[in-house]
């Protein structure tokens, strides 16, 4: 069972995020209008075309300004979308100040034609108890997706055009955001065993809604949690999955975030938050990545070797995730720190990766020391481990002790016997 938690204190669990600031005139987003053609139901389309588009974002429309902003002359008719965004969900897209940005910081934007239709999942069946044709909702309709994962925000909005469907394409399409689904945690990283909050919210006119949280990883998927807003109960709820539910007042956000308790490697993947309204739905995808730093031990420690005797060191690297890890061995001579240059130990080898029951990995790395001499006393051998979950490489060191018997000690030992 899962519980539905009021979230008055939810802000304490979420990092802050920046809102985009309007420049002169309405904020604008460069976008791509994507059209798919061909392909049967459930099959890949035979062709995909992209055309440049532009989104103009306004708040609640209280009449158009006397002076409209200049539009790029090279856009095709119908590729400018003047969008009324009463909830401001699209306005929250973080835009670089002054239009300047580093690579990867600009949000990606895509807009597609959209067809309202009834949802065929059990938890949304109660939203449309009587069959009504979606065509009665008017149109045309569009859906836009704006993603800025590097800046911690993503939003999908269903847009209802204010233009009547005609054969002549208007130069500017006036539309209103009817349903907006957003997330402030599009990319998440977590250590093992911690609780993770997957943020999702939406804005829509007051009315019934349903929520679905789906997990996908490497082509396989399942429903983690599904909430039927009409009956007020969960149809599906995995153990450890908890829905934060706080319905907003008219024009305010409704929170439907998901908390996962004590996450493990099995939780890594894509989580899709889908909101269903009567004949409408939109979703946001969130990526959860698990990373666990390795534990590193070096033995034998202490390291005591007789002159000329062979010696080996073992570096145990355990409990790490993901798989990639690099181990290197270094030797520093017995002089003062910084006095002798570091050198790599070349005679090394490793075991294969071992997969633990919790999904983490382990391996052993070995180094063979050259036959030691008394002059090597005090040399330091180090095992360096590099992994994605480590900000800096982990290092374990041991100092070599050359076990030389004092003069005459061996003869005294024989007489005592």
C-alpha positions as CSV (number, residue, x, y, z in Angstrom):
1,X,0.0,0.0,0.0
2,X,1.0,3.6,-0.5
3,X,-0.1,6.6,1.4
4,X,-1.0,10.0,-0.1
5,X,0.8,12.7,1.8
6,X,-0.1,16.3,2.1
7,X,2.9,18.4,1.1
8,X,2.9,21.6,3.1
9,X,6.6,20.9,3.9
10,X,7.5,19.5,0.5
11,X,9.6,22.6,-0.4
12,X,12.1,21.4,2.2
13,X,12.8,18.3,0.1
14,X,13.4,20.1,-3.2
15,X,16.3,22.3,-4.4
16,X,15.5,25.8,-5.5
17,X,15.2,26.6,-9.1
18,X,15.3,29.7,-11.2
19,X,12.4,31.2,-13.1
20,X,13.0,32.7,-16.5
21,X,12.7,36.4,-16.7
22,X,10.8,38.1,-19.5
23,X,12.9,40.4,-21.7
24,X,11.2,43.2,-23.6
25,X,8.0,41.8,-25.0
26,X,6.7,38.3,-24.3
27,X,9.4,35.7,-23.6
28,X,10.1,33.7,-26.8
29,X,11.4,30.2,-27.3
30,X,12.9,28.8,-30.5
31,X,11.3,25.5,-31.3
32,X,10.9,22.7,-33.8
33,X,7.5,21.7,-35.2
34,X,7.8,18.0,-35.7
35,X,5.4,16.0,-38.0
36,X,5.4,12.2,-38.4
37,X,4.0,10.4,-41.4
38,X,3.3,6.8,-42.3
39,X,3.7,3.8,-40.1
40,X,0.9,1.6,-38.7
41,X,-0.4,1.7,-35.2
42,X,2.4,1.0,-32.8
43,X,5.0,1.1,-35.5
44,X,7.7,3.6,-36.2
45,X,6.7,6.4,-38.6
46,X,8.0,6.1,-42.2
47,X,9.1,9.8,-42.2
48,X,9.7,12.7,-39.8
49,X,9.9,16.3,-40.8
50,X,11.0,19.3,-38.8
51,X,10.2,23.0,-39.3
52,X,11.5,26.0,-37.4
53,X,8.9,27.4,-35.0
54,X,8.6,30.1,-32.4
55,X,6.7,30.2,-29.1
56,X,5.6,33.5,-27.7
57,X,4.7,33.1,-24.0
58,X,2.1,35.3,-22.3
59,X,0.4,35.3,-19.0
60,X,-3.4,35.4,-18.7
61,X,-4.4,37.3,-21.8
62,X,-6.0,40.6,-20.9
63,X,-6.0,41.9,-24.4
64,X,-3.1,42.1,-26.8
65,X,-0.6,44.9,-26.5
66,X,-0.8,47.7,-29.0
67,X,2.6,47.0,-30.4
68,X,3.3,43.4,-31.3
69,X,6.9,42.1,-31.2
70,X,8.7,41.8,-34.5
71,X,8.8,38.2,-35.8
72,X,11.5,36.5,-37.8
73,X,10.6,36.9,-41.5
74,X,11.9,33.4,-42.5
75,X,9.3,31.5,-40.5
76,X,6.6,29.7,-42.4
77,X,3.0,30.7,-41.9
78,X,1.5,28.9,-38.9
79,X,4.9,28.4,-37.3
80,X,4.5,31.2,-34.7
81,X,2.5,30.2,-31.6
82,X,1.2,33.0,-29.4
83,X,0.5,31.1,-26.2
84,X,-1.6,32.2,-23.3
85,X,-0.1,30.5,-20.2
86,X,-2.4,31.4,-17.3
87,X,-0.5,29.1,-14.8
88,X,2.9,30.3,-15.8
89,X,4.3,26.8,-16.1
90,X,5.9,27.6,-19.4
91,X,7.3,30.8,-18.1
92,X,9.3,28.9,-15.5
93,X,11.7,27.6,-18.1
94,X,15.0,29.0,-17.1
95,X,16.5,31.1,-19.8
96,X,20.1,32.4,-19.8
97,X,20.4,36.0,-18.7
98,X,20.9,38.4,-21.6
99,X,20.4,35.5,-24.1
100,X,23.9,34.2,-23.5
101,X,24.5,30.6,-22.6
102,X,27.0,27.8,-22.5
103,X,26.7,24.8,-24.6
104,X,23.9,22.5,-23.4
105,X,22.2,25.2,-21.3
106,X,19.6,26.4,-23.9
107,X,16.3,24.5,-23.5
108,X,15.2,22.1,-26.2
109,X,11.7,22.7,-27.6
110,X,9.4,20.6,-29.7
111,X,5.8,21.1,-30.7
112,X,3.5,18.6,-32.4
113,X,-0.1,18.3,-33.5
114,X,-2.2,16.7,-30.8
115,X,-5.5,14.7,-31.0
116,X,-7.6,14.6,-27.8
117,X,-8.7,11.0,-27.1
118,X,-10.0,8.9,-24.3
119,X,-7.4,7.1,-22.1
120,X,-7.5,3.3,-22.1
121,X,-6.0,2.6,-18.7
122,X,-8.1,1.4,-15.7
123,X,-7.2,4.3,-13.5
124,X,-8.5,6.9,-16.0
125,X,-11.6,5.1,-17.1
126,X,-13.8,7.0,-14.6
127,X,-12.8,10.4,-16.2
128,X,-15.1,9.8,-19.1
129,X,-18.1,7.7,-17.8
130,X,-20.1,8.5,-21.0
131,X,-18.6,8.2,-24.4
132,X,-18.1,11.6,-25.9
133,X,-16.3,12.4,-29.1
134,X,-13.1,14.3,-28.5
135,X,-14.0,16.3,-31.6
136,X,-16.5,18.1,-29.5
137,X,-13.7,19.8,-27.6
138,X,-12.9,21.9,-30.6
139,X,-9.5,22.5,-32.1
140,X,-6.9,22.3,-33.6
141,X,-4.8,21.1,-30.7
142,X,-1.0,21.0,-30.1
143,X,1.4,19.7,-27.5
144,X,4.7,21.4,-26.7
145,X,7.6,19.9,-24.7
146,X,10.4,22.2,-23.4
147,X,13.3,20.6,-21.6
148,X,16.1,22.2,-19.7
149,X,17.7,19.4,-17.7
150,X,20.9,21.3,-17.2
151,X,19.0,24.0,-15.5
152,X,16.7,21.7,-13.6
153,X,13.3,22.0,-15.3
154,X,11.1,20.4,-17.9
155,X,7.4,21.0,-18.9
156,X,4.9,19.6,-21.4
157,X,1.8,21.6,-22.3
158,X,-1.3,20.7,-24.2
159,X,-2.4,23.7,-26.2
160,X,-5.9,24.5,-27.5
161,X,-5.9,26.8,-30.5
162,X,-8.3,29.7,-30.5
163,X,-8.4,29.6,-34.3
164,X,-11.1,27.7,-36.1
165,X,-9.9,24.9,-38.3
166,X,-9.7,26.3,-41.9
167,X,-7.9,25.4,-45.1
168,X,-6.0,28.7,-44.9
169,X,-3.1,28.7,-42.4
170,X,-2.9,31.8,-40.2
171,X,0.5,33.4,-39.9
172,X,0.3,33.4,-36.0
173,X,-1.6,30.7,-34.1
174,X,-3.3,31.9,-30.9
175,X,-3.4,29.1,-28.3
176,X,-4.0,28.5,-24.6
177,X,-2.1,26.1,-22.4
178,X,-4.9,23.9,-21.0
179,X,-2.8,21.2,-19.3
180,X,0.8,21.6,-18.2
181,X,2.9,18.9,-16.6
182,X,6.3,19.9,-15.2
183,X,9.2,18.6,-13.1
184,X,11.9,20.4,-11.2
185,X,14.1,17.2,-11.0
186,X,14.4,16.0,-14.6
187,X,17.8,14.5,-13.7
188,X,18.5,12.9,-10.3
189,X,21.5,11.2,-8.7
190,X,21.4,9.2,-5.5
191,X,23.5,7.0,-3.3
192,X,22.3,3.6,-2.3
193,X,19.8,3.3,0.6
194,X,18.6,6.9,0.5
195,X,15.1,8.2,-0.1
196,X,14.6,10.0,-3.4
197,X,11.9,12.5,-4.3
198,X,10.8,12.6,-8.0
199,X,9.1,15.9,-8.5
200,X,6.1,16.2,-10.7
201,X,3.2,18.7,-10.8
202,X,0.6,20.0,-13.1
203,X,-1.8,22.8,-13.8
204,X,-5.2,22.4,-15.3
205,X,-8.8,23.7,-14.9
206,X,-10.6,22.3,-11.8
207,X,-11.9,18.8,-12.5
208,X,-11.1,15.1,-12.2
209,X,-7.7,13.7,-13.0
210,X,-5.7,10.6,-12.6
211,X,-1.9,10.0,-12.2
212,X,0.4,7.3,-13.5
213,X,4.0,6.8,-12.6
214,X,5.8,4.3,-15.0
215,X,9.3,3.0,-14.8
216,X,11.3,2.1,-17.9
217,X,14.8,0.7,-18.2
218,X,16.5,-0.9,-21.3
219,X,13.2,-1.6,-23.1
220,X,11.3,-3.0,-20.2
221,X,8.7,-1.1,-18.1
222,X,6.1,-1.4,-15.4
223,X,3.7,0.8,-13.5
224,X,5.1,1.8,-10.1
225,X,2.1,3.8,-8.9
226,X,-1.3,4.6,-10.4
227,X,-3.9,6.9,-8.7
228,X,-7.5,7.2,-9.7
229,X,-8.7,10.7,-8.8
230,X,-12.3,9.8,-9.3
231,X,-12.4,7.0,-6.8
232,X,-9.6,8.5,-4.7
233,X,-7.6,5.2,-4.5
234,X,-4.5,3.6,-5.9
235,X,-4.8,0.8,-8.5
236,X,-1.1,0.0,-8.4
237,X,1.4,0.9,-5.7
238,X,4.8,-0.9,-5.3
239,X,6.3,-1.3,-1.9
240,X,8.3,1.7,-1.0
241,X,6.5,4.0,-3.5
242,X,4.7,6.9,-1.9
243,X,2.6,9.6,-3.7
244,X,2.7,13.2,-2.4
245,X,-0.7,14.5,-3.3
246,X,-1.7,18.1,-2.9
247,X,-4.5,19.5,-5.1
248,X,-4.0,23.2,-5.9
249,X,-6.8,25.7,-6.0
250,X,-8.0,27.2,-9.3
251,X,-4.9,28.2,-11.3
252,X,-2.5,26.8,-8.7
253,X,-0.2,23.8,-9.1
254,X,-1.3,20.3,-8.1
255,X,1.6,18.3,-6.7
256,X,1.8,14.5,-7.6
257,X,5.5,13.8,-6.7
258,X,6.7,10.3,-6.0
259,X,9.0,9.3,-3.2
260,X,11.0,6.1,-3.4
261,X,12.3,4.7,-0.1
262,X,15.8,3.3,0.3
263,X,16.7,3.2,-3.4
264,X,18.9,0.4,-4.8
265,X,20.5,-0.3,-8.1
266,X,17.2,-1.8,-9.3
267,X,15.6,1.7,-9.1
268,X,17.9,3.3,-11.8
269,X,16.1,4.2,-15.0
270,X,13.5,6.5,-16.4
271,X,10.3,7.5,-14.5
272,X,7.4,8.9,-16.5
273,X,4.8,11.0,-14.7
274,X,1.6,11.1,-16.7
275,X,-1.5,13.2,-15.9
276,X,-4.8,12.2,-17.4
277,X,-7.8,14.6,-17.8
278,X,-11.0,13.8,-19.7
279,X,-9.7,13.2,-23.3
280,X,-6.3,14.9,-22.5
281,X,-3.0,13.7,-21.1
282,X,0.6,14.9,-20.9
283,X,3.7,13.6,-19.2
284,X,7.2,14.3,-18.1
285,X,10.2,11.9,-18.0
286,X,12.7,12.0,-15.2
287,X,16.1,10.2,-15.2
288,X,17.3,8.6,-11.9
289,X,20.9,7.5,-11.8
290,X,22.4,5.5,-8.9
291,X,26.1,6.0,-8.0
292,X,27.9,4.4,-5.1
293,X,31.6,5.1,-4.4
294,X,34.0,2.1,-3.9
295,X,35.4,1.0,-0.6
296,X,39.2,0.5,-0.9
297,X,41.4,-1.6,1.3
298,X,45.1,-2.4,0.9
299,X,46.9,-5.4,2.3
300,X,49.2,-6.6,3.7
301,X,49.5,-3.7,6.1
302,X,52.0,-3.3,7.6
303,X,54.3,-4.5,4.8
304,X,57.4,-6.2,6.1
305,X,59.7,-8.0,3.6
306,X,63.1,-9.7,4.0
307,X,65.8,-8.6,1.6
308,X,65.5,-10.4,-1.7
309,X,62.2,-12.0,-0.8
310,X,59.2,-11.8,-3.2
311,X,56.2,-9.7,-2.2
312,X,52.8,-8.9,-3.5
313,X,50.2,-6.3,-2.6
314,X,46.4,-6.6,-3.0
315,X,44.0,-3.7,-3.4
316,X,40.4,-4.7,-2.7
317,X,37.8,-2.4,-4.4
318,X,34.3,-3.2,-3.4
319,X,30.7,-2.0,-3.4
320,X,30.8,0.4,-6.3
321,X,28.3,1.3,-9.0
322,X,28.2,1.9,-12.0
323,X,30.7,-0.7,-13.3
324,X,33.6,1.4,-14.7
325,X,36.5,1.7,-12.3
326,X,40.2,2.2,-12.9
327,X,43.0,1.0,-10.5
328,X,46.6,2.2,-10.8
329,X,49.7,1.5,-8.6
330,X,52.4,4.0,-7.8
331,X,55.7,3.8,-5.9
332,X,57.6,6.6,-4.2
333,X,61.2,6.0,-3.1
334,X,62.3,6.1,0.5
335,X,63.5,9.7,0.4
336,X,61.7,12.7,1.8
337,X,58.2,13.4,0.6
338,X,58.5,15.1,-2.8
339,X,62.2,14.2,-3.0
340,X,61.8,11.1,-5.1
341,X,59.6,11.0,-8.2
342,X,56.6,8.8,-8.3
343,X,56.8,5.9,-10.7
344,X,54.2,3.4,-11.9
345,X,54.4,-0.2,-10.7
346,X,54.2,-2.1,-14.0
347,X,53.8,-5.7,-12.9
348,X,50.1,-5.6,-12.0
349,X,47.0,-7.7,-12.8
350,X,43.3,-7.7,-11.8
351,X,40.5,-10.2,-11.1
352,X,37.3,-9.9,-13.1
353,X,34.4,-7.8,-11.8
354,X,32.3,-9.6,-9.2
355,X,28.5,-8.8,-9.1
356,X,27.1,-8.5,-5.6
357,X,23.6,-9.4,-4.5
358,X,22.8,-5.7,-4.1
359,X,23.8,-4.9,-7.7
360,X,27.1,-3.4,-6.9
361,X,30.5,-4.6,-8.1
362,X,33.9,-5.6,-6.7
363,X,37.3,-6.5,-8.0
364,X,40.8,-7.2,-6.7
365,X,44.0,-5.6,-8.1
366,X,47.4,-7.0,-7.4
367,X,50.9,-5.6,-7.7
368,X,54.2,-7.6,-7.5
369,X,57.1,-5.8,-6.0
370,X,60.6,-6.1,-7.4
371,X,63.0,-8.0,-5.0
372,X,63.6,-5.5,-2.2
373,X,67.0,-4.4,-0.9
374,X,67.8,-2.7,2.4
375,X,68.0,0.6,0.5
376,X,64.3,0.3,-0.3
377,X,63.3,0.6,3.4
378,X,60.7,3.3,3.7
379,X,59.5,3.2,0.1
380,X,55.7,3.9,-0.2
381,X,53.3,1.9,-2.4
382,X,49.9,3.3,-3.3
383,X,46.8,2.0,-4.9
384,X,44.8,4.7,-6.7
385,X,41.1,4.1,-7.6
386,X,39.1,6.3,-10.0
387,X,35.3,6.0,-10.2
388,X,32.4,8.2,-11.3
389,X,31.1,8.5,-7.8
390,X,34.4,9.9,-6.5
391,X,35.2,13.6,-6.8
392,X,38.9,12.7,-6.5
393,X,40.6,9.3,-6.7
394,X,40.7,7.2,-3.6
395,X,44.2,6.3,-2.4
396,X,45.5,3.8,0.0
397,X,49.2,3.6,0.8
398,X,51.6,1.4,2.8
399,X,55.2,1.9,3.7
400,X,57.7,-0.8,3.0
401,X,59.7,-2.2,6.0
402,X,62.8,-4.2,5.0
403,X,63.2,-6.7,7.8
404,X,67.0,-6.9,8.3
405,X,68.3,-8.6,11.4
406,X,70.8,-6.5,13.4
407,X,74.4,-7.7,13.3
408,X,75.0,-10.7,15.5
409,X,71.3,-11.1,16.3
410,X,71.0,-14.3,14.3
411,X,74.0,-15.9,16.2
412,X,72.5,-14.9,19.6
413,X,69.2,-16.5,18.5
414,X,70.9,-19.8,17.7
415,X,72.8,-19.9,21.1
416,X,69.6,-19.3,23.0
417,X,68.1,-22.4,21.4
